[in-house]
């Protein structure tokens, strides 16, 4: 059947940007921009916002979207997705962050198509090329792939190490995931890996358990909204889009 749904986690609490999902961008709350772009992804059956706050739920319902309430004690987006899975039935779940209003629908379609074309693929994600300078930033998560485009490792450190700098090519991980239902069903039983704790990267729990992650390369993406400075940058970029 391969029913595919997009789930957009949208926590109200944020130390740097309180009420982040409801911040105004070009006359709409940010969560509405993400939701509307998710609806444009070819091959998607449903789009849901997963939130822990009734204010976000009310706004989503007001613009005609679907929202599902979740607990407020989840440690990661994947844990929240596991709870949503109990309420929203599907074969493939796409985890699309609620602070990515510039996400391109066709990039997400890569994940959907890849999962449908290869039924043995458990998890998929996105990546794009970056400069050596950007690879030095710990906030930028890097990934190294094998010849099948499966991830070998994710790290906040620059990987591969540039002993021969002219040979090094860096890929930034874009945090959009596609999961098979059975992967999510078993996720809570997987032990936390040393690498996950050291790097603070939840995808390393899957890799430690031997669950493969394929990364589809796309063109460089627009910034997400992590800080007030990011918010202003995104507002400018989206205003430019609206005027074109």
C-alpha positions as CSV (number, residue, x, y, z in Angstrom):
1,X,0.0,0.0,0.0
2,X,2.9,2.4,0.9
3,X,0.7,5.1,2.4
4,X,2.9,8.1,3.1
5,X,2.2,10.9,5.6
6,X,4.2,13.9,6.6
7,X,4.4,14.7,10.4
8,X,5.5,18.2,11.4
9,X,6.7,18.3,15.0
10,X,5.9,21.8,16.4
11,X,6.9,22.4,20.0
12,X,5.7,25.7,21.5
13,X,8.6,26.0,23.9
14,X,12.0,27.3,22.7
15,X,14.7,29.0,24.8
16,X,15.8,31.3,22.0
17,X,12.4,31.8,20.2
18,X,9.4,31.2,22.5
19,X,6.3,30.3,20.6
20,X,8.4,29.6,17.5
21,X,5.8,27.8,15.4
22,X,3.5,30.8,15.6
23,X,6.0,33.5,14.7
24,X,4.9,35.7,11.8
25,X,6.6,35.4,8.5
26,X,5.1,37.3,5.5
27,X,1.7,37.5,7.2
28,X,1.4,33.9,8.2
29,X,2.5,31.8,11.2
30,X,5.6,29.8,10.4
31,X,3.9,26.5,10.9
32,X,1.4,27.4,8.2
33,X,4.2,28.0,5.7
34,X,5.7,24.6,6.5
35,X,2.3,22.9,6.3
36,X,1.4,24.4,3.0
37,X,4.7,23.3,1.5
38,X,4.2,19.8,2.8
39,X,0.8,19.7,1.0
40,X,2.7,20.4,-2.2
41,X,4.8,17.2,-1.9
42,X,3.8,14.8,-4.7
43,X,2.7,11.4,-3.5
44,X,1.8,12.4,0.0
45,X,-1.5,11.0,1.4
46,X,-1.8,13.2,4.6
47,X,-0.1,16.0,6.5
48,X,-0.3,16.4,10.3
49,X,1.2,18.8,12.8
50,X,2.3,17.1,16.0
51,X,2.3,19.6,18.9
52,X,2.4,19.7,22.7
53,X,0.5,23.0,23.0
54,X,-3.2,23.8,22.5
55,X,-2.3,27.3,21.0
56,X,-0.5,25.6,18.1
57,X,-3.3,23.1,17.7
58,X,-5.8,26.0,17.5
59,X,-3.8,27.9,14.9
60,X,-3.4,24.8,12.7
61,X,-7.1,24.1,12.8
62,X,-7.9,27.7,12.1
63,X,-6.1,27.6,8.7
64,X,-7.7,24.2,7.9
65,X,-4.8,21.9,8.9
66,X,-4.7,18.7,10.8
67,X,-3.1,18.6,14.3
68,X,-2.5,15.8,16.8
69,X,-1.7,16.5,20.4
70,X,1.4,14.7,21.9
71,X,3.1,14.6,25.2
72,X,5.5,17.4,26.2
73,X,8.3,15.2,27.6
74,X,9.7,13.6,24.4
75,X,13.5,13.7,24.2
76,X,13.6,13.8,20.4
77,X,11.5,14.3,17.3
78,X,11.6,10.6,16.6
79,X,10.1,9.8,20.0
80,X,7.3,12.2,19.2
81,X,6.8,10.5,15.8
82,X,6.5,7.1,17.6
83,X,3.5,8.5,19.6
84,X,1.9,10.0,16.5
85,X,2.2,6.6,14.8
86,X,-0.3,5.2,17.4
87,X,-2.9,7.7,16.2
88,X,-2.1,8.2,12.5
89,X,-1.9,5.0,10.3
90,X,0.7,4.9,7.5
91,X,3.4,2.7,6.0
92,X,5.9,5.6,5.5
93,X,6.3,8.5,7.9
94,X,8.1,11.7,6.9
95,X,9.5,13.8,9.8
96,X,9.6,17.4,8.5
97,X,10.7,20.0,11.1
98,X,8.3,22.8,11.9
99,X,11.0,25.5,11.7
100,X,11.9,24.9,8.0
101,X,9.5,27.2,6.1
102,X,11.8,27.3,3.1
103,X,11.8,23.5,2.5
104,X,11.3,22.6,-1.1
105,X,8.5,20.1,-1.8
106,X,10.4,18.3,-4.5
107,X,13.3,17.6,-2.1
108,X,10.9,15.8,0.3
109,X,9.5,13.9,-2.7
110,X,12.9,12.4,-3.2
111,X,12.5,10.6,0.1
112,X,9.0,9.4,-0.7
113,X,10.0,8.1,-4.1
114,X,13.1,6.5,-2.8
115,X,11.2,4.6,-0.1
116,X,8.6,3.4,-2.5
117,X,11.1,2.4,-5.2
118,X,13.2,0.3,-2.7
119,X,11.0,-1.6,-0.3
120,X,14.1,-2.8,1.6
121,X,15.1,0.7,2.6
122,X,14.3,1.3,6.3
123,X,15.2,5.0,6.7
124,X,16.1,7.9,4.3
125,X,17.2,11.5,4.7
126,X,18.6,14.4,2.7
127,X,22.1,16.0,2.4
128,X,23.8,18.7,0.2
129,X,27.3,19.8,-0.5
130,X,29.0,22.5,1.6
131,X,32.3,24.3,1.7
132,X,35.3,23.3,3.9
133,X,34.7,26.4,6.0
134,X,31.1,25.5,6.8
135,X,32.2,21.9,7.6
136,X,34.1,23.3,10.6
137,X,30.9,24.5,12.3
138,X,29.7,22.0,15.0
139,X,26.1,23.1,14.5
140,X,26.4,21.8,10.9
141,X,26.0,18.0,11.0
142,X,28.1,16.3,8.3
143,X,27.6,12.8,6.7
144,X,29.9,10.5,4.8
145,X,28.3,8.1,2.3
146,X,29.2,4.8,0.6
147,X,28.8,4.1,-3.1
148,X,25.1,3.2,-2.6
149,X,24.5,6.5,-0.9
150,X,24.0,4.9,2.5
151,X,25.4,6.8,5.5
152,X,28.6,5.6,7.0
153,X,28.6,8.1,9.8
154,X,27.1,11.4,10.9
155,X,29.2,13.9,13.0
156,X,29.5,17.5,14.2
157,X,33.2,17.2,13.4
158,X,34.4,17.8,9.8
159,X,34.3,14.3,8.2
160,X,36.2,13.1,6.3
161,X,39.3,14.5,8.0
162,X,41.1,16.6,5.3
163,X,44.6,15.1,5.5
164,X,44.6,15.6,1.7
165,X,42.3,18.6,1.6
166,X,42.0,18.7,-2.2
167,X,40.3,15.3,-2.1
168,X,37.8,16.1,0.7
169,X,34.1,16.7,-0.2
170,X,31.8,17.6,2.6
171,X,28.0,16.9,2.8
172,X,25.7,18.6,5.2
173,X,22.9,16.5,6.7
174,X,19.4,18.0,6.2
175,X,17.2,16.8,9.1
176,X,14.3,15.5,7.2
177,X,13.6,11.8,7.6
178,X,11.5,9.0,6.1
179,X,10.8,6.0,8.2
180,X,9.2,2.6,7.7
181,X,6.5,1.9,10.2
182,X,8.4,-1.1,11.6
183,X,11.4,1.0,12.3
184,X,9.4,3.4,14.5
185,X,7.6,0.5,16.2
186,X,11.0,-0.8,17.4
187,X,12.7,2.5,18.1
188,X,11.9,2.8,21.8
189,X,13.6,-0.6,22.3
190,X,16.9,0.5,20.8
191,X,19.6,1.3,23.4
192,X,21.2,4.7,23.3
193,X,24.6,4.5,21.6
194,X,27.8,6.0,23.0
195,X,28.2,7.9,19.7
196,X,24.7,9.3,20.0
197,X,25.4,10.6,23.5
198,X,28.8,12.0,22.6
199,X,27.6,13.8,19.4
200,X,24.0,14.5,20.5
201,X,22.7,13.0,17.2
202,X,19.7,10.7,17.5
203,X,20.2,9.1,14.1
204,X,23.3,7.4,15.5
205,X,21.1,5.2,17.6
206,X,19.7,3.7,14.4
207,X,23.1,3.2,12.9
208,X,24.4,1.6,16.1
209,X,21.6,-0.9,15.8
210,X,22.5,-1.8,12.2
211,X,19.6,0.1,10.6
212,X,20.7,1.7,7.4
213,X,20.0,5.3,6.4
214,X,20.2,6.3,2.8
215,X,20.9,10.0,2.0
216,X,19.6,11.6,-1.1
217,X,21.6,14.6,-2.3
218,X,19.8,17.8,-3.2
219,X,20.8,21.4,-4.0
220,X,21.7,23.6,-1.0
221,X,18.7,24.5,1.1
222,X,17.5,27.7,2.7
223,X,18.2,28.3,6.4
224,X,15.9,27.0,9.1
225,X,14.7,29.2,12.0
226,X,16.9,28.6,15.0
227,X,17.7,32.1,16.3
228,X,16.3,35.6,16.0
229,X,18.9,36.3,13.4
230,X,17.8,33.3,11.3
231,X,14.2,34.4,11.6
232,X,15.0,37.8,10.1
233,X,17.0,36.2,7.3
234,X,14.1,33.9,6.5
235,X,11.6,36.8,6.6
236,X,13.7,38.6,4.0
237,X,14.1,35.6,1.8
238,X,10.4,34.8,1.9
239,X,9.4,38.4,1.2
240,X,11.6,38.2,-1.9
241,X,9.8,35.0,-3.0
242,X,6.4,36.6,-2.5
243,X,7.4,39.6,-4.7
244,X,8.7,37.4,-7.6
